[in-house]
Amino acid sequence: MQGFPWDPVVCERYMDDAIAQARRALCFGEVPVGCVVADSSGIVAAAHNMRETLHDPTAHAEMLALREAARRKGSWYLSDCLVVATLEPCPMCAGALVNSRVAGLVFGATDPKAGACVTLFRIPEDPRLNHSLPVLAGIRADECARLLSDFFRRLRSPRC
């Protein structure tokens, strides 16, 4: 992928799009997590969490974006793609990143309860797996974390 890994301008631009997806999740009452999959031509797929809406425990932003990217590209093999997510992927999503052979992952906020890329586990970099990918954590982490903390604060606040 041109400019990959870690062209800061590219990472920031795609994080803008991932954050926009996270904000869209709020309209559905979903946890505000967004994800985009991009290749050298630009964004291939974008998604936000849809677990509540679809009644699907696998409908994480990353899973939906990877599925759509694979459909659009006509292949599950996404080795020319960068994934940008607002939150550190969980074990399921980190495994899907490895299995889809993506070129790299950029994410915003770490997830101390389920993060599987740098926090609890390091699935994308595990040498025992058949693919590994570089990870860049912390791009606009405060903004991404604030979306989540504001959502959960409102969820827990007493209603009149």
C-alpha beads as a LAMMPS data file, in Angstrom:
LAMMPS data file: protein, C-alpha beads

160 atoms
159 bonds

1 atom types
1 bond types

-500.0 500.0 xlo xhi
-500.0 500.0 ylo yhi
-500.0 500.0 zlo zhi

Masses

1 110.0

Atoms # bond

1 1 1 0.000 0.000 0.000
2 1 1 1.401 3.373 -0.999
3 1 1 2.474 5.400 2.043
4 1 1 2.101 2.412 4.354
5 1 1 3.222 1.864 7.020
6 1 1 2.464 4.840 9.130
7 1 1 2.222 7.809 6.832
8 1 1 0.873 10.203 9.490
9 1 1 -1.279 12.159 7.053
10 1 1 -2.931 8.987 5.770
11 1 1 -3.482 7.637 9.299
12 1 1 -5.086 10.904 10.451
13 1 1 -7.338 11.123 7.405
14 1 1 -8.594 7.569 7.820
15 1 1 -9.032 8.058 11.561
16 1 1 -11.327 11.003 10.719
17 1 1 -13.456 8.549 8.750
18 1 1 -13.385 5.917 11.507
19 1 1 -14.458 8.535 14.072
20 1 1 -17.297 9.596 11.770
21 1 1 -18.423 5.955 11.695
22 1 1 -18.247 5.792 15.504
23 1 1 -20.463 8.880 15.712
24 1 1 -22.942 7.196 13.330
25 1 1 -23.146 4.276 15.775
26 1 1 -24.567 6.682 18.364
27 1 1 -27.585 7.283 16.101
28 1 1 -28.422 3.586 16.444
29 1 1 -27.789 3.444 20.197
30 1 1 -24.680 1.372 19.522
31 1 1 -21.353 1.544 21.318
32 1 1 -19.452 4.200 19.327
33 1 1 -16.741 2.225 17.579
34 1 1 -15.923 2.850 13.946
35 1 1 -13.623 1.215 11.435
36 1 1 -12.446 1.753 7.879
37 1 1 -10.534 -0.533 5.544
38 1 1 -8.446 1.234 2.917
39 1 1 -6.132 0.283 0.084
40 1 1 -4.032 2.402 -2.258
41 1 1 -7.181 3.640 -4.021
42 1 1 -8.808 4.880 -0.801
43 1 1 -11.510 3.599 1.516
44 1 1 -12.831 0.204 0.476
45 1 1 -15.267 -0.263 3.375
46 1 1 -16.448 1.579 6.468
47 1 1 -18.607 0.371 9.327
48 1 1 -19.641 0.953 12.900
49 1 1 -20.823 -1.365 15.642
50 1 1 -24.219 -2.938 14.936
51 1 1 -24.490 -5.649 17.614
52 1 1 -27.685 -4.287 19.166
53 1 1 -29.333 -3.421 15.865
54 1 1 -28.553 -6.739 14.187
55 1 1 -28.806 -8.859 17.363
56 1 1 -25.454 -10.288 16.347
57 1 1 -22.550 -10.720 18.768
58 1 1 -20.092 -10.657 15.849
59 1 1 -21.336 -7.340 14.401
60 1 1 -18.327 -5.367 15.607
61 1 1 -17.225 -2.465 13.404
62 1 1 -14.065 -4.308 12.349
63 1 1 -15.887 -7.511 11.398
64 1 1 -18.479 -5.634 9.342
65 1 1 -15.819 -3.538 7.603
66 1 1 -13.665 -6.590 6.814
67 1 1 -16.672 -8.463 5.396
68 1 1 -17.620 -5.528 3.210
69 1 1 -14.032 -4.997 2.034
70 1 1 -13.711 -8.668 1.090
71 1 1 -17.023 -8.539 -0.770
72 1 1 -16.043 -5.402 -2.679
73 1 1 -12.570 -6.674 -3.526
74 1 1 -13.847 -10.131 -4.450
75 1 1 -11.400 -11.843 -2.114
76 1 1 -10.961 -12.547 1.583
77 1 1 -7.260 -11.902 1.085
78 1 1 -6.812 -8.235 2.075
79 1 1 -3.016 -8.049 2.070
80 1 1 -3.006 -4.617 0.447
81 1 1 -5.324 -3.094 3.050
82 1 1 -4.875 -0.950 6.122
83 1 1 -7.477 -1.181 8.891
84 1 1 -8.142 1.910 11.010
85 1 1 -10.361 1.543 14.085
86 1 1 -11.284 3.886 16.902
87 1 1 -10.853 1.186 19.560
88 1 1 -8.287 -1.567 20.016
89 1 1 -9.742 -4.730 18.482
90 1 1 -10.950 -7.575 20.692
91 1 1 -9.670 -11.170 20.292
92 1 1 -12.320 -11.998 17.677
93 1 1 -11.538 -8.949 15.558
94 1 1 -7.767 -9.281 15.991
95 1 1 -8.058 -12.884 14.802
96 1 1 -10.059 -11.743 11.788
97 1 1 -7.342 -9.195 10.952
98 1 1 -4.743 -11.965 10.998
99 1 1 -6.963 -14.346 9.008
100 1 1 -7.691 -11.733 6.346
101 1 1 -3.945 -11.037 6.010
102 1 1 -4.316 -7.247 6.277
103 1 1 -1.153 -5.196 5.855
104 1 1 -1.512 -3.243 9.090
105 1 1 -3.703 -1.863 11.854
106 1 1 -4.007 1.658 13.233
107 1 1 -6.253 2.282 16.215
108 1 1 -7.149 5.046 18.631
109 1 1 -8.039 4.082 22.196
110 1 1 -6.701 1.031 23.980
111 1 1 -9.201 -1.354 25.574
112 1 1 -8.116 -2.497 29.047
113 1 1 -10.954 -5.057 29.261
114 1 1 -10.806 -6.720 25.845
115 1 1 -7.896 -5.298 23.846
116 1 1 -6.115 -8.019 21.927
117 1 1 -3.504 -6.041 19.993
118 1 1 -1.354 -4.328 22.635
119 1 1 -3.215 -4.420 25.953
120 1 1 -4.244 -7.935 27.051
121 1 1 -2.906 -9.882 24.081
122 1 1 -0.715 -9.196 21.052
123 1 1 -2.525 -11.357 18.507
124 1 1 -1.479 -9.391 15.378
125 1 1 2.212 -9.792 16.243
126 1 1 2.128 -13.349 17.590
127 1 1 4.878 -15.286 15.766
128 1 1 3.042 -18.591 16.294
129 1 1 0.315 -17.548 13.845
130 1 1 0.570 -17.875 10.065
131 1 1 0.449 -14.106 9.504
132 1 1 1.466 -11.078 11.486
133 1 1 0.833 -7.407 10.940
134 1 1 2.249 -4.185 12.309
135 1 1 0.137 -2.208 14.768
136 1 1 0.154 1.513 15.467
137 1 1 -1.763 2.420 18.623
138 1 1 -2.869 5.752 20.028
139 1 1 -3.824 7.816 16.976
140 1 1 -6.257 10.393 18.412
141 1 1 -6.656 8.142 21.435
142 1 1 -8.152 10.835 23.682
143 1 1 -10.882 11.702 21.197
144 1 1 -11.722 8.043 20.585
145 1 1 -11.769 7.264 24.322
146 1 1 -13.935 10.308 25.040
147 1 1 -16.602 9.077 22.594
148 1 1 -16.782 5.835 24.541
149 1 1 -16.675 7.329 28.045
150 1 1 -19.365 9.903 27.165
151 1 1 -21.583 7.147 25.735
152 1 1 -21.284 4.955 28.838
153 1 1 -21.699 7.933 31.190
154 1 1 -25.002 8.821 29.462
155 1 1 -26.063 5.179 29.550
156 1 1 -25.531 4.982 33.311
157 1 1 -27.037 8.361 34.190
158 1 1 -30.444 8.267 35.883
159 1 1 -33.346 9.168 33.643
160 1 1 -36.184 11.419 34.803

Bonds

1 1 1 2
2 1 2 3
3 1 3 4
4 1 4 5
5 1 5 6
6 1 6 7
7 1 7 8
8 1 8 9
9 1 9 10
10 1 10 11
11 1 11 12
12 1 12 13
13 1 13 14
14 1 14 15
15 1 15 16
16 1 16 17
17 1 17 18
18 1 18 19
19 1 19 20
20 1 20 21
21 1 21 22
22 1 22 23
23 1 23 24
24 1 24 25
25 1 25 26
26 1 26 27
27 1 27 28
28 1 28 29
29 1 29 30
30 1 30 31
31 1 31 32
32 1 32 33
33 1 33 34
34 1 34 35
35 1 35 36
36 1 36 37
37 1 37 38
38 1 38 39
39 1 39 40
40 1 40 41
41 1 41 42
42 1 42 43
43 1 43 44
44 1 44 45
45 1 45 46
46 1 46 47
47 1 47 48
48 1 48 49
49 1 49 50
50 1 50 51
51 1 51 52
52 1 52 53
53 1 53 54
54 1 54 55
55 1 55 56
56 1 56 57
57 1 57 58
58 1 58 59
59 1 59 60
60 1 60 61
61 1 61 62
62 1 62 63
63 1 63 64
64 1 64 65
65 1 65 66
66 1 66 67
67 1 67 68
68 1 68 69
69 1 69 70
70 1 70 71
71 1 71 72
72 1 72 73
73 1 73 74
74 1 74 75
75 1 75 76
76 1 76 77
77 1 77 78
78 1 78 79
79 1 79 80
80 1 80 81
81 1 81 82
82 1 82 83
83 1 83 84
84 1 84 85
85 1 85 86
86 1 86 87
87 1 87 88
88 1 88 89
89 1 89 90
90 1 90 91
91 1 91 92
92 1 92 93
93 1 93 94
94 1 94 95
95 1 95 96
96 1 96 97
97 1 97 98
98 1 98 99
99 1 99 100
100 1 100 101
101 1 101 102
102 1 102 103
103 1 103 104
104 1 104 105
105 1 105 106
106 1 106 107
107 1 107 108
108 1 108 109
109 1 109 110
110 1 110 111
111 1 111 112
112 1 112 113
113 1 113 114
114 1 114 115
115 1 115 116
116 1 116 117
117 1 117 118
118 1 118 119
119 1 119 120
120 1 120 121
121 1 121 122
122 1 122 123
123 1 123 124
124 1 124 125
125 1 125 126
126 1 126 127
127 1 127 128
128 1 128 129
129 1 129 130
130 1 130 131
131 1 131 132
132 1 132 133
133 1 133 134
134 1 134 135
135 1 135 136
136 1 136 137
137 1 137 138
138 1 138 139
139 1 139 140
140 1 140 141
141 1 141 142
142 1 142 143
143 1 143 144
144 1 144 145
145 1 145 146
146 1 146 147
147 1 147 148
148 1 148 149
149 1 149 150
150 1 150 151
151 1 151 152
152 1 152 153
153 1 153 154
154 1 154 155
155 1 155 156
156 1 156 157
157 1 157 158
158 1 158 159
159 1 159 160
